[in-house]
Amino acid sequence: QVQLVESGGGLGQPGGSLRLSCATSRVISITAMGWYRQAPGKERELVARITNGGSTNYADSVKGRFTISGDNAKNTVFLQMNSLKPEDTAVYYCHVDRAWPYKDYWGEGTLVTVSS
């Protein structure tokens, strides 16, 4: 069984920065890794995703502020969050797509609160 270990959440100030990290409990063949978030009363949404080829995509709301990066060989993914806004407050979930046979995995989530 593969587990995702997330770290880096917490309290950030408006305009500040936080960095999230995620790693798998053992190395597997991955097609993509990403971060989703769910704010209170809202549906879970994609924040950013990176494929094993290095292609990235971002939610419009975080473009230019957040940067996703990763090491496919180590099964690690990072989310650098800059210029934080109160509306970034949410539980952030790491997500991984295994190559074959296909299966996806979710982390337990890490809370990010943006407040002064």
RADA-V235212 format. One record per pair of residues at least 12 apart in sequence whose ideal C-beta (glycine too) atoms are under 7 Angstrom apart, sorted by sequence separation. I is the first residue (numbers start at 0). J is the second residue. D is the distance in whole Angstrom. If there is no record, write none. Layout:
i->{I,I}
j->{J,J}
d->{D,D}
//
This chain:
i->{7,33,34,46,55,7,34,45,65,66,92,93,5,6,33,44,47,65,92,5,19,33,46,65,5,33,64,92,4,31,32,64,76,91,3,4,31,47,49,64,90,91,31,46,48,90,3,4,30,31,47,49,51,90,91,30,1,2,29,89,1,88,1,87,88,88,1,87,49,85,84,85,83,47,46,34,32,29,32,34,29,46,26,27,26,38,23,38,22,37,22,36,37,21,36,20,21,36,36,20,34,35,19,34,18,19,34,35,18,18,33,18,32,17,32,16,16,31,17,29,30,16,29,14,15,29,30,14,28,29,13,27,28,13,28,11,13,19,21,23,8,21,5,3,19,3,17,11,13,3,5,8,3,5,7,8,10,11,13,1,3,6,8,12,5,10}
j->{19,45,46,58,67,20,47,58,78,79,105,106,19,20,47,58,61,79,106,20,34,48,61,80,21,49,80,108,21,48,49,81,93,108,21,22,49,65,67,82,108,109,50,65,67,109,23,24,50,51,67,69,71,110,111,51,23,24,51,111,24,111,25,111,112,113,27,113,76,113,113,114,113,78,78,67,69,71,76,78,74,91,73,74,74,88,74,89,74,89,75,89,90,75,90,75,76,91,92,77,91,92,77,92,77,78,93,94,78,79,94,80,94,80,95,80,81,96,83,95,96,83,96,82,83,97,98,83,97,98,83,97,98,84,99,83,85,91,93,95,91,106,93,93,109,95,111,111,113,104,106,109,105,107,109,110,112,113,115,104,106,109,111,115,109,114}
d->{4,7,4,5,6,5,5,6,6,4,6,4,7,5,6,6,7,7,5,7,7,3,6,5,5,7,7,5,7,6,6,5,7,7,6,5,7,6,5,4,4,5,5,7,7,7,6,7,6,7,4,5,5,5,5,6,5,4,6,6,6,6,6,6,5,5,6,5,7,5,6,6,5,6,7,7,5,6,4,5,6,7,7,6,5,6,4,4,6,6,5,4,5,7,7,7,5,5,7,5,6,5,7,7,6,4,6,6,7,5,5,7,7,5,5,6,5,5,7,6,5,7,6,6,5,6,5,7,7,6,6,5,4,6,7,5,6,6,3,6,6,6,5,5,6,6,6,7,6,6,4,3,7,7,7,5,5,5,6,5,4,7,5,6,5,7}
//
